[in-house]
Structure formats: structure tokens, C-alpha cells
Amino acid sequence: MSARHWATRLHLPTLGAVALILAAWAALSWRYGAYVLPSPLAVARGFADIVVSGEIWRHTAASLGRILVGFGGAVAVALLAGLAAFLSRTAHGVIHDFVLRLRENRGELVVLGDGTQSKPYVYVEDCIDGMEFGYRSAHDAVNCYNLAVDDQTSVTEIAEWTITAMGIDRASIEIKYTGGPRGWKGDVPQVRLDTRRMTGLGWRPKLSSREAVRRTIREVVEQFRNGPLQ
């Protein structure tokens, strides 16, 4: 076998880089002392000692146990929270409620409040993209950003679009408002968020509030058609 072939199999540049790192490590250990930076040989001896004594396995088992408990607990909480959100009518949101009411009664839709309540709705994919973008781009120790879009969508618009998406003749249905600027106690009728810090990082949503709501309505209506939702 040729020397070149052996060099390829051993990947000598990698071995050379490792040797250089070890040499630099040893030199720094000699310069600053083992208390600051133990030498590679001291680390290797220490590792061999804890392997022979079995101490490493006890610590490894304890660490894996903590990871399992933490990860398992997080998964359990997430599953329970997701199940609770799925079963709770209050967690579904206005689109889900409108679709459900229209499936029960295609001649009348009751809307809480006066229909003028409006919010800047962010599509779920834009929301995830914005959070990931902020995580990658923000470098302060503590970061606080508003994630939103520039336009807003009213409850009346959502009601009208839902009726259209469900194929209901608008002339055959009456929208009844319960009255008042708030849909329920604690409702914030008008939501406006300052997104200058987030947009200053360079992030922009792909969908406007109007586009996000209309797309979500189509998706929710389709979900109801494909299977029962509560």
C-alpha cells in the first residue's frame, strides 16, 4: 500500500491539527499551572482513574436520570397543555368558534361585542420564524421584542370571511352582535403593537394580518370537513 494511500486513510491533516492543539494545550498548562489549566496528560490520567473506579458511570447515570426527568416532565406538561387547549372552547379562538356556531346554525351567527374589536394577527409560521430570527439576531443579555404585523383585522371581517369560506349565502344569515366594545370581561378591544425593535433587526412577516386570518379560516374550515373537531 502506497504512502499516499496511508496518508489518506489516516487523514494526516486532522491528526496534525489535533497534535497542534494538544501541544498548545500543554504549553498553556506549563505557562499558567495545573490549577488554572491541567495538562492533557493529567486530564487523561484523571479520566482513566474515574473509569477504573466506576465513578464516571455513577455520575453519568445520575446526569442521564436528571435529563430524563426534566425532558420527560417537559413533554408531559406540553402534552397536557396541548390536550387542554384542544378540549377547551376558550382556547380555540374566534375562528374556531365561528365555524362551530355556523355548523350548528347556518342562519344566524352571534358575535360577542360590537364587531369592531381588532388585532394584528400573525400567522403561526411567521410567528415561529420571527422567534427564531430574534433568537439568532438579538445579542443583548435580555431581549424584549413585539412580534406583530402592520395591519389589523376586525371581528366583523373575520365573521364575514368565515361565512364566505363555509359557502353560506350572505343574504340567508343574520349576524347578531351582543353590543359593547368588548367581547367579554378583560377583553382588549383594540391591540396595537410597536414592532420597530423587531423590524430594526431586519425581520418582516410573510403574511399580513388580513392574509393570515383568511388563510387560517380556510384551513380551519377544511379541518372540520376532514374530521370532527370539538
ZICOR-V857347 format. One record per residue. N is the residue number from 1. D_FIRST is the distance of its C-alpha to the first C-alpha in whole Angstrom. Layout:
n->N d_first->D_FIRST
n->N d_first->D_FIRST
//
This chain:
n->1 d_first->0
n->2 d_first->4
n->3 d_first->7
n->4 d_first->8
n->5 d_first->7
n->6 d_first->7
n->7 d_first->11
n->8 d_first->11
n->9 d_first->11
n->10 d_first->13
n->11 d_first->15
n->12 d_first->16
n->13 d_first->19
n->14 d_first->21
n->15 d_first->20
n->16 d_first->21
n->17 d_first->24
n->18 d_first->25
n->19 d_first->25
n->20 d_first->27
n->21 d_first->30
n->22 d_first->30
n->23 d_first->30
n->24 d_first->33
n->25 d_first->34
n->26 d_first->35
n->27 d_first->36
n->28 d_first->39
n->29 d_first->40
n->30 d_first->40
n->31 d_first->43
n->32 d_first->45
n->33 d_first->44
n->34 d_first->43
n->35 d_first->46
n->36 d_first->45
n->37 d_first->42
n->38 d_first->40
n->39 d_first->37
n->40 d_first->33
n->41 d_first->34
n->42 d_first->37
n->43 d_first->36
n->44 d_first->33
n->45 d_first->36
n->46 d_first->38
n->47 d_first->36
n->48 d_first->35
n->49 d_first->39
n->50 d_first->40
n->51 d_first->37
n->52 d_first->38
n->53 d_first->42
n->54 d_first->42
n->55 d_first->44
n->56 d_first->41
n->57 d_first->41
n->58 d_first->45
n->59 d_first->45
n->60 d_first->42
n->61 d_first->45
n->62 d_first->48
n->63 d_first->46
n->64 d_first->45
n->65 d_first->48
n->66 d_first->50
n->67 d_first->48
n->68 d_first->49
n->69 d_first->52
n->70 d_first->52
n->71 d_first->50
n->72 d_first->52
n->73 d_first->55
n->74 d_first->55
n->75 d_first->54
n->76 d_first->57
n->77 d_first->59
n->78 d_first->57
n->79 d_first->58
n->80 d_first->62
n->81 d_first->62
n->82 d_first->61
n->83 d_first->63
n->84 d_first->66
n->85 d_first->66
n->86 d_first->65
n->87 d_first->69
n->88 d_first->71
n->89 d_first->73
n->90 d_first->73
n->91 d_first->69
n->92 d_first->69
n->93 d_first->71
n->94 d_first->73
n->95 d_first->71
n->96 d_first->71
n->97 d_first->74
n->98 d_first->76
n->99 d_first->74
n->100 d_first->75
n->101 d_first->78
n->102 d_first->78
n->103 d_first->77
n->104 d_first->80
n->105 d_first->83
n->106 d_first->82
n->107 d_first->85
n->108 d_first->85
n->109 d_first->83
n->110 d_first->84
n->111 d_first->82
n->112 d_first->83
n->113 d_first->84
n->114 d_first->85
n->115 d_first->82
n->116 d_first->82
n->117 d_first->79
n->118 d_first->76
n->119 d_first->72
n->120 d_first->69
n->121 d_first->67
n->122 d_first->63
n->123 d_first->61
n->124 d_first->59
n->125 d_first->55
n->126 d_first->57
n->127 d_first->58
n->128 d_first->54
n->129 d_first->53
n->130 d_first->55
n->131 d_first->55
n->132 d_first->51
n->133 d_first->51
n->134 d_first->54
n->135 d_first->51
n->136 d_first->49
n->137 d_first->51
n->138 d_first->54
n->139 d_first->53
n->140 d_first->56
n->141 d_first->56
n->142 d_first->59
n->143 d_first->59
n->144 d_first->62
n->145 d_first->62
n->146 d_first->64
n->147 d_first->62
n->148 d_first->64
n->149 d_first->65
n->150 d_first->68
n->151 d_first->70
n->152 d_first->72
n->153 d_first->73
n->154 d_first->76
n->155 d_first->77
n->156 d_first->80
n->157 d_first->77
n->158 d_first->74
n->159 d_first->77
n->160 d_first->78
n->161 d_first->74
n->162 d_first->74
n->163 d_first->77
n->164 d_first->76
n->165 d_first->72
n->166 d_first->74
n->167 d_first->76
n->168 d_first->79
n->169 d_first->82
n->170 d_first->83
n->171 d_first->87
n->172 d_first->87
n->173 d_first->85
n->174 d_first->87
n->175 d_first->85
n->176 d_first->87
n->177 d_first->87
n->178 d_first->88
n->179 d_first->89
n->180 d_first->88
n->181 d_first->85
n->182 d_first->83
n->183 d_first->82
n->184 d_first->82
n->185 d_first->82
n->186 d_first->80
n->187 d_first->79
n->188 d_first->78
n->189 d_first->79
n->190 d_first->78
n->191 d_first->74
n->192 d_first->73
n->193 d_first->70
n->194 d_first->69
n->195 d_first->65
n->196 d_first->65
n->197 d_first->62
n->198 d_first->60
n->199 d_first->60
n->200 d_first->60
n->201 d_first->56
n->202 d_first->56
n->203 d_first->56
n->204 d_first->58
n->205 d_first->59
n->206 d_first->58
n->207 d_first->61
n->208 d_first->65
n->209 d_first->67
n->210 d_first->69
n->211 d_first->66
n->212 d_first->64
n->213 d_first->67
n->214 d_first->68
n->215 d_first->64
n->216 d_first->65
n->217 d_first->68
n->218 d_first->66
n->219 d_first->63
n->220 d_first->66
n->221 d_first->68
n->222 d_first->65
n->223 d_first->64
n->224 d_first->68
n->225 d_first->68
n->226 d_first->64
n->227 d_first->66
n->228 d_first->68
n->229 d_first->68
n->230 d_first->70
//
